């Protein structure tokens, strides 16, 4: 997973992001998306395949880390 997050131009499958943040389902992600306007937005490709921008994921994680200080 670290290789994915290190590549600033890559796309992360939604299922990998869900595992990264410890959620158990995609519905949990979509609920978070409603409540957290800073959360990385989904990118829909190939019909039902959903990805996230690794750059947005990194920025979101860093903002959460900074907010806890």
N, C-alpha and C positions, 0 to 999 in steps of 0.2 A: 504494500500500500504506500510506503514512503516514496517509492519510485514514481508513482502516479502523482503524488502531491508535489514532488520536486520539479516536474515538468510543467512549466507555467502555461503552455498552450494545449494541454491535453484535456480530454473530457473524461469524467469519472462516471461509471454506471451508477444509477441511483441506488441499487442494491449494495454496492461497495460503500457508498457514503453512509447509508443507513447502518451498516456494520461498523463503520469507523466511529460514529457518534453513539453507538450502543442502543439504537432503536431496534425493535423487533419486526416492524411492518412498515409498508409504504404509507399506510393511513396515518401512522404517527408522524411521518415526515410532512404530509400534507396538512395535518393539524398544526404542526409547528410553523409551517409556512403562513398559515392564517394569522397566527399570534405574534410571529417575529418578522417584521417587515424587512429586517436586514439579512434574513436567511438566503442562501444561494437559491436562485430561481431555476426551475427545471428547463431543460432543452429537449424537446421531443423530436426524435429522428426515427426513421424507418417504422412508421406506424406507432406501435406501442412502446418502443424502446425510449427510455428516458435517461438523460445524462445531466451532469452538472459541470460547470466550468471549474477546473482545478484552481484557477486564479481566484474565482469568487469564493470557493471553499476555503482556501488559505486565508483570504482577507477576513472572512466571517470568523474563522477559528481565532485568528489574531485579535480581532475586536472583542471576542468573548474572554480571551486571556487578559486583555488590557482592562476590561470592565471589572474583573474580580479583584484588582489591586487596590 
